[in-house]
Amino acid sequence: MKRMWKKIAAAALSAATLCATAACGSSVGTSDVPVVPADGNVTIRLDWWGGDARIKATEQAVKGFEQEHPNIHVDMEYSDWTGYWDKLAVQSAGGNAPDVMQMDELYLAFYGSMGSLLDLNKASQYLDLSTMDASLKSMGQVEGKQVAAPATTAQYGVIVNNDVLNSLGLTLPDTDQWTWDDFEQFARQVSERSDGKYIGSIAPNNGYGLQLWARQHGENLFRGNSITISPETLASFLQLPADWAKNGVEGNAERWSENTAASLNDTDFGKGKQAMMITQATMITPYAEAAGTQNMTVVPMPQATPGAKTMYLKPGMYWAVSSGSQHPAEAAMLVDYLINNKQAGKVLGTERGIPANNDIRKMLAGEASGTDRAALDFIDTIQPTIGKAPAITPNGASELDKTIVRYQQDVVFGKRKPLDAAKSMIAELQESIDFAS
């Protein structure tokens, strides 16, 4: 019943959004308002999700924008993650979406395909997207239209707590060439030498990790509105945490389950009881602060075939402009400022991820130290293995991360066999995508 209600709500929102934000029958990125600056004073709205640090940094950056554009006032709104999407859905359905909104890759196809987002090519006079890699920029496109501007990028790596390794007398192998077998064998040594005081790692458990797993096995997770990962490749991904729980890499099944559900500070890695964490490189500083050590580094992920171009520049977050904005030129100017202005870059830092603007990333790296510098330099480390960007998550698959964990739980605790779980997961996701398409 709960799942059916979500479908009904999604259908109602899809229809309402289509009519309310872009006029019934409109296509991706359309808007009837000319993209030209207003003659007098204007007010635009900016909305995002995030905590106190993000609020403070964004407010400071916006003040700088208002000083450069005294005729533009920005009303700022913010929420937590869940509240943000609930509010945006209602606002979009009611034709009252903010002029500029923070966007996530999981929801981009939905809002983009509904005609809710402006085609930013129409605002190219006021918004420069040439400052980022072309492959990163392409991940802001829906149906060939540039409906979002990547603000930051995120890359998976392995964050290493060197204090744990040093206490056990362990030295990392060649991380530029390591395979999953190499990683697993090394991680097992952590658990074995410490008699379970520390664990080696936990398996990846979200859509980003699954996409990289698929690419490492010569596949992609999605193509358009179709799931293209094979049941066999998905089964091996779902089986990974079960194997690592059994052989001690993750301690045991219960410890793995607790870690997947815990907040950052309450995880083994956040408490300094885990040697390695497969996650976004930008998480190195929050984890270092939680664990009470600066002796952390970030190294490349293990690969099925070392050196293969399976990595990609995933947008950390986007900025998008509402197709219903009455001031699209001014909204585009704000997005340009947040992405390309050096002073804004200093203020915003890496709170939303690694800046998409390469010049600003290098500027910040030159001024940073410790774990912040490690995160900023990581793009250069993995550059030789960066390949073509994959398709974005299709409309209807925004619950991918939760779905992965649910099916991994079933496999880890023996409720389903890996291949059966994979087939069921593919069928469930495809049904949701088909319904939303």
C-alpha positions as CSV (number, residue, x, y, z in Angstrom):
1,M,0.0,0.0,0.0
2,K,2.8,2.4,0.9
3,R,4.5,1.8,-2.4
4,M,1.3,2.3,-4.3
5,W,0.6,5.6,-2.5
6,K,4.0,6.8,-3.6
7,K,3.2,6.0,-7.2
8,I,-0.2,7.8,-7.0
9,A,1.5,10.8,-5.4
10,A,4.2,10.8,-8.1
11,A,1.6,10.6,-10.8
12,A,-0.4,13.5,-9.4
13,L,2.7,15.6,-9.0
14,S,3.9,14.8,-12.5
15,A,0.7,16.0,-14.0
16,A,0.4,19.1,-11.8
17,T,4.0,20.1,-12.3
18,L,3.7,19.7,-16.1
19,C,0.7,22.1,-16.2
20,A,1.7,24.5,-13.5
21,T,5.3,25.2,-14.1
22,A,5.7,25.1,-17.8
23,A,2.2,25.2,-19.2
24,C,0.4,22.0,-20.3
25,G,2.1,20.4,-23.3
26,S,5.4,22.2,-22.9
27,S,8.8,20.5,-23.4
28,V,12.0,20.3,-21.4
29,G,13.5,23.7,-20.6
30,T,10.8,25.9,-22.1
31,S,9.8,29.3,-20.8
32,D,7.8,32.2,-22.1
33,V,9.7,34.9,-20.2
34,P,12.4,36.6,-22.2
35,V,15.9,36.0,-20.7
36,V,16.9,39.6,-20.4
37,P,17.7,41.7,-17.3
38,A,14.9,43.8,-15.8
39,D,15.2,47.6,-15.9
40,G,14.6,48.2,-12.2
41,N,15.0,46.4,-8.9
42,V,14.1,42.7,-8.7
43,T,13.8,40.0,-6.1
44,I,14.6,36.4,-6.7
45,R,14.4,33.3,-4.5
46,L,17.2,30.9,-3.8
47,D,16.5,27.6,-2.0
48,W,18.8,24.7,-0.9
49,W,19.2,21.9,1.6
50,G,21.9,21.6,4.1
51,G,23.2,22.2,7.6
52,D,24.5,25.2,9.5
53,A,27.9,25.4,7.8
54,R,26.2,25.5,4.3
55,I,23.7,28.1,5.4
56,K,26.4,30.4,6.7
57,A,28.6,30.1,3.7
58,T,25.8,30.5,1.2
59,E,24.4,33.5,2.9
60,Q,27.8,35.1,2.9
61,A,28.3,34.3,-0.8
62,V,24.9,35.8,-1.7
63,K,25.7,39.0,0.1
64,G,28.7,39.3,-2.2
65,F,26.5,38.8,-5.2
66,E,24.0,41.5,-4.0
67,Q,26.9,43.9,-3.5
68,E,28.0,43.4,-7.2
69,H,24.3,43.6,-8.3
70,P,22.7,46.2,-6.1
71,N,19.4,46.0,-8.1
72,I,19.0,42.3,-7.3
73,H,17.8,41.1,-3.9
74,V,17.9,37.4,-3.1
75,D,15.4,35.9,-0.6
76,M,17.0,32.8,0.8
77,E,15.3,29.6,2.0
78,Y,16.7,26.3,3.2
79,S,15.6,23.0,4.7
80,D,17.0,19.6,5.6
81,W,17.2,17.0,2.8
82,T,13.7,15.4,3.3
83,G,12.0,18.7,4.0
84,Y,13.6,20.3,0.9
85,W,12.2,17.8,-1.6
86,D,8.8,17.7,0.0
87,K,8.6,21.5,-0.2
88,L,9.9,21.7,-3.7
89,A,7.3,19.2,-4.9
90,V,4.5,21.3,-3.5
91,Q,6.0,24.5,-4.8
92,S,6.5,23.1,-8.3
93,A,3.0,21.7,-8.4
94,G,1.6,25.1,-7.4
95,G,3.7,27.1,-9.8
96,N,5.7,28.7,-7.0
97,A,9.1,27.1,-7.3
98,P,12.2,29.2,-6.3
99,D,14.0,31.0,-9.1
100,V,17.2,29.2,-8.3
101,M,17.2,25.8,-6.6
102,Q,19.8,23.3,-5.5
103,M,19.3,20.0,-7.4
104,D,20.5,16.5,-7.0
105,E,21.3,13.9,-9.7
106,L,18.6,11.5,-8.3
107,Y,15.9,14.1,-9.0
108,L,17.2,15.9,-12.1
109,A,15.5,13.7,-14.6
110,F,12.1,14.1,-12.9
111,Y,12.1,17.9,-12.7
112,G,13.9,18.2,-16.0
113,S,11.5,16.0,-17.9
114,M,8.5,17.8,-16.4
115,G,9.5,21.1,-18.0
116,S,10.2,22.6,-14.5
117,L,13.7,23.7,-15.3
118,L,15.0,26.4,-17.7
119,D,17.2,25.4,-20.6
120,L,20.3,27.2,-19.4
121,N,21.6,27.6,-23.0
122,K,18.9,30.3,-23.2
123,A,20.8,32.2,-20.5
124,S,24.3,31.6,-21.9
125,Q,24.9,35.4,-22.0
126,Y,24.7,35.5,-18.3
127,L,25.9,32.0,-17.3
128,D,29.3,30.6,-18.3
129,L,29.6,26.8,-18.1
130,S,32.8,26.5,-20.0
131,T,34.8,26.6,-16.8
132,M,34.1,22.9,-16.0
133,D,35.0,19.6,-17.8
134,A,32.6,18.8,-20.7
135,S,31.8,15.4,-19.3
136,L,30.7,17.0,-16.0
137,K,28.6,19.6,-17.7
138,S,26.9,16.9,-19.8
139,M,25.5,15.4,-16.6
140,G,23.3,18.4,-16.2
141,Q,21.4,17.6,-19.4
142,V,18.0,16.0,-19.8
143,E,16.7,15.1,-23.2
144,G,19.6,17.1,-24.7
145,K,18.8,20.3,-22.8
146,Q,21.2,21.8,-20.3
147,V,18.7,22.1,-17.4
148,A,21.2,22.3,-14.5
149,A,24.7,23.6,-13.9
150,P,26.9,21.3,-11.8
151,A,28.1,23.3,-8.9
152,T,30.5,20.7,-7.5
153,T,31.8,17.3,-8.4
154,A,32.3,14.2,-6.2
155,Q,34.6,11.2,-6.8
156,Y,34.7,7.9,-5.0
157,G,37.9,6.9,-3.4
158,V,39.2,5.0,-0.4
159,I,39.8,7.2,2.7
160,V,42.5,5.6,4.9
161,N,42.9,6.1,8.6
162,N,46.7,5.7,8.8
163,D,46.6,5.7,12.6
164,V,44.8,2.4,12.5
165,L,47.3,0.9,10.0
166,N,50.3,2.2,11.9
167,S,49.0,0.7,15.2
168,L,48.8,-2.7,13.5
169,G,52.1,-2.4,11.6
170,L,50.4,-2.5,8.2
171,T,51.4,-0.8,5.0
172,L,49.1,-0.1,2.1
173,P,49.8,-2.1,-1.1
174,D,50.2,-0.3,-4.5
175,T,46.8,1.5,-4.5
176,D,47.3,2.7,-8.1
177,Q,47.1,-0.9,-9.3
178,W,45.1,-2.7,-6.6
179,T,42.2,-5.0,-7.4
180,W,39.2,-5.9,-5.3
181,D,40.9,-9.1,-4.2
182,D,44.0,-7.0,-3.1
183,F,41.7,-4.7,-1.2
184,E,39.8,-7.5,0.5
185,Q,43.0,-9.4,1.5
186,F,44.5,-6.3,3.0
187,A,41.3,-5.3,4.8
188,R,41.1,-8.8,6.4
189,Q,44.5,-8.3,7.9
190,V,43.1,-5.3,9.8
191,S,40.3,-7.4,11.4
192,E,42.6,-10.4,12.1
193,R,45.6,-8.5,13.6
194,S,43.3,-6.5,15.9
195,D,41.2,-9.5,17.0
196,G,38.1,-7.5,15.9
197,K,38.9,-4.3,17.7
198,Y,39.1,-2.7,14.2
199,I,37.5,-3.7,11.0
200,G,39.0,-3.3,7.5
201,S,36.1,-1.6,5.6
202,I,32.5,-1.9,4.6
203,A,31.2,-2.6,1.1
204,P,29.8,0.3,-1.0
205,N,26.0,0.5,-0.6
206,N,24.6,3.3,-2.8
207,G,23.9,4.2,-6.4
208,Y,27.3,5.8,-7.1
209,G,29.1,2.7,-5.9
210,L,26.8,0.5,-8.0
211,Q,27.4,2.6,-11.1
212,L,31.1,2.3,-10.7
213,W,30.8,-1.5,-10.1
214,A,28.8,-1.8,-13.3
215,R,31.4,0.2,-15.3
216,Q,34.2,-1.8,-13.9
217,H,32.5,-4.9,-15.3
218,G,32.0,-3.4,-18.7
219,E,28.3,-2.4,-18.2
220,N,26.3,0.7,-17.2
221,L,23.5,1.0,-14.7
222,F,21.1,2.8,-16.9
223,R,20.6,3.7,-20.5
224,G,17.8,6.2,-21.0
225,N,14.8,4.7,-19.1
226,S,16.1,1.2,-19.1
227,I,18.1,-0.6,-16.5
228,T,21.1,-2.1,-18.3
229,I,23.1,-3.7,-15.6
230,S,23.0,-7.5,-15.8
231,P,21.5,-9.6,-13.0
232,E,24.8,-11.3,-12.6
233,T,26.8,-8.1,-12.1
234,L,24.2,-6.7,-9.7
235,A,24.2,-10.0,-7.8
236,S,27.9,-9.8,-7.3
237,F,27.5,-6.2,-5.9
238,L,24.7,-7.4,-3.5
239,Q,26.8,-10.3,-2.4
240,L,29.9,-8.2,-1.6
241,P,28.8,-7.1,1.9
242,A,27.7,-10.7,2.7
243,D,31.2,-12.0,1.7
244,W,32.9,-9.3,3.7
245,A,30.7,-9.9,6.7
246,K,31.5,-13.6,6.6
247,N,35.3,-13.3,6.2
248,G,35.7,-10.5,8.8
249,V,36.4,-7.5,6.7
250,E,33.3,-5.9,8.1
251,G,33.4,-7.7,11.4
252,N,30.1,-9.6,11.0
253,A,26.6,-9.1,9.5
254,E,25.3,-7.2,12.5
255,R,28.2,-4.8,12.6
256,W,27.8,-4.1,8.9
257,S,24.1,-3.4,9.3
258,E,24.8,-1.0,12.2
259,N,27.3,0.8,10.2
260,T,25.0,1.3,7.2
261,A,22.3,2.8,9.4
262,A,24.5,5.0,11.6
263,S,25.2,8.7,11.3
264,L,28.7,9.6,10.4
265,N,29.9,10.2,14.0
266,D,28.5,6.8,15.1
267,T,30.0,4.6,12.4
268,D,33.1,2.6,13.1
269,F,35.1,4.8,10.7
270,G,33.8,7.9,12.4
271,K,34.9,6.5,15.8
272,G,38.4,5.6,14.5
273,K,37.6,1.8,14.6
274,Q,37.8,1.1,10.9
275,A,40.9,1.3,8.6
276,M,39.4,2.2,5.3
277,M,36.2,3.7,3.9
278,I,35.0,3.6,0.3
279,T,33.2,6.9,-0.1
280,Q,33.4,10.3,-1.7
281,A,36.8,11.9,-1.3
282,T,35.3,15.1,0.2
283,M,34.2,13.1,3.2
284,I,37.8,12.9,4.4
285,T,37.7,16.0,6.5
286,P,34.3,15.3,8.3
287,Y,35.5,11.7,9.0
288,A,38.9,13.0,10.3
289,E,37.2,15.5,12.6
290,A,34.9,12.8,13.9
291,A,37.7,10.3,14.5
292,G,39.9,12.9,16.1
293,T,42.9,12.5,13.7
294,Q,44.3,14.4,10.7
295,N,46.4,11.3,9.7
296,M,44.0,10.4,6.9
297,T,44.7,10.1,3.2
298,V,42.5,9.3,0.2
299,V,43.6,6.8,-2.5
300,P,42.0,5.4,-5.6
301,M,39.3,2.7,-5.5
302,P,40.2,-0.8,-6.3
303,Q,39.4,-1.8,-9.9
304,A,38.4,-5.1,-11.6
305,T,41.0,-4.1,-14.2
306,P,43.6,-1.7,-12.8
307,G,44.0,1.4,-14.9
308,A,40.7,1.1,-16.8
309,K,38.8,4.3,-17.5
310,T,35.8,3.5,-15.3
311,M,35.7,6.6,-13.0
312,Y,33.7,9.7,-14.0
313,L,33.1,13.2,-12.7
314,K,29.8,12.8,-10.9
315,P,28.1,16.1,-10.0
316,G,28.0,16.6,-6.3
317,M,25.2,19.1,-6.5
318,Y,23.6,21.3,-9.2
319,W,22.1,24.7,-9.4
320,A,19.0,25.0,-11.6
321,V,16.7,27.8,-12.7
322,S,13.0,27.4,-12.6
323,S,11.3,27.6,-16.0
324,G,8.6,29.6,-14.3
325,S,11.0,32.3,-13.1
326,Q,9.9,35.8,-13.9
327,H,13.6,36.9,-13.8
328,P,15.6,34.1,-15.5
329,A,18.4,36.5,-16.5
330,E,19.0,37.5,-12.9
331,A,18.6,33.9,-11.7
332,A,21.3,32.9,-14.2
333,M,23.6,35.7,-13.0
334,L,23.3,34.3,-9.5
335,V,24.2,30.8,-10.6
336,D,27.1,32.1,-12.6
337,Y,28.4,34.0,-9.5
338,L,28.1,31.0,-7.2
339,I,30.0,28.8,-9.7
340,N,32.5,31.1,-11.2
341,N,33.3,34.0,-8.9
342,K,36.6,33.5,-7.1
343,Q,35.5,35.3,-3.9
344,A,32.3,33.1,-3.8
345,G,34.6,30.1,-4.4
346,K,36.6,31.0,-1.3
347,V,33.5,31.5,0.8
348,L,31.7,28.3,-0.3
349,G,34.9,26.2,-0.2
350,T,34.3,22.5,-0.5
351,E,31.1,22.4,1.7
352,R,29.0,21.2,-1.3
353,G,31.9,19.2,-2.8
354,I,34.8,19.9,-5.0
355,P,34.1,23.0,-7.1
356,A,33.1,22.2,-10.7
357,N,35.1,25.3,-11.8
358,N,38.6,23.9,-12.4
359,D,40.3,27.3,-11.8
360,I,38.6,27.7,-8.4
361,R,39.4,24.1,-7.4
362,K,43.1,24.7,-8.1
363,M,43.0,28.1,-6.3
364,L,41.5,26.4,-3.2
365,A,44.0,23.5,-3.4
366,G,46.9,26.0,-3.5
367,E,45.6,27.6,-0.2
368,A,44.5,24.4,1.5
369,S,46.4,21.9,3.7
370,G,45.9,18.5,5.3
371,T,42.7,16.6,4.6
372,D,41.1,19.5,2.7
373,R,44.1,19.6,0.3
374,A,43.9,15.8,-0.1
375,A,40.3,16.0,-1.3
376,L,40.9,18.9,-3.7
377,D,43.9,17.1,-5.3
378,F,42.2,13.8,-5.7
379,I,40.7,14.6,-9.1
380,D,44.3,14.9,-10.4
381,T,45.1,11.5,-8.9
382,I,42.3,9.7,-10.7
383,Q,42.4,11.7,-13.9
384,P,44.0,8.9,-15.9
385,T,41.1,6.6,-15.1
386,I,38.3,9.1,-15.8
387,G,36.1,7.9,-18.7
388,K,32.9,9.1,-20.4
389,A,30.0,10.2,-18.2
390,P,27.1,7.7,-17.8
391,A,23.4,8.4,-18.2
392,I,21.9,10.2,-15.3
393,T,19.5,8.4,-13.0
394,P,16.1,8.2,-14.8
395,N,12.8,9.5,-13.5
396,G,11.3,6.9,-11.1
397,A,14.6,5.7,-9.7
398,S,15.2,8.4,-7.1
399,E,14.9,5.8,-4.3
400,L,17.9,3.8,-5.7
401,D,20.1,4.2,-2.6
402,K,17.5,2.9,-0.2
403,T,16.6,0.1,-2.6
404,I,20.2,-1.1,-2.7
405,V,20.6,-1.2,1.1
406,R,17.3,-3.1,1.4
407,Y,18.3,-5.8,-1.0
408,Q,21.8,-6.0,0.4
409,Q,20.2,-6.6,3.8
410,D,18.2,-9.5,2.4
411,V,21.3,-11.1,1.0
412,V,23.5,-10.5,4.0
413,F,21.0,-12.1,6.3
414,G,20.2,-15.0,4.0
415,K,16.6,-13.9,3.1
416,R,17.4,-14.0,-0.6
417,K,20.0,-15.6,-2.8
418,P,22.1,-12.9,-4.6
419,L,20.8,-13.7,-8.2
420,D,17.2,-13.8,-7.1
421,A,17.6,-10.6,-5.2
422,A,19.2,-9.0,-8.3
423,K,16.4,-10.0,-10.6
424,S,13.8,-8.8,-8.1
425,M,15.6,-5.5,-7.7
426,I,15.9,-4.9,-11.4
427,A,12.2,-5.7,-11.9
428,E,11.1,-3.4,-9.1
429,L,13.2,-0.5,-10.3
430,Q,12.2,-0.9,-13.9
431,E,8.5,-1.0,-12.9
432,S,9.0,2.3,-11.0
433,I,10.8,3.9,-14.0
434,D,8.2,2.7,-16.5
435,F,5.4,4.1,-14.3
436,A,7.1,7.5,-14.0
437,S,8.0,7.7,-17.7
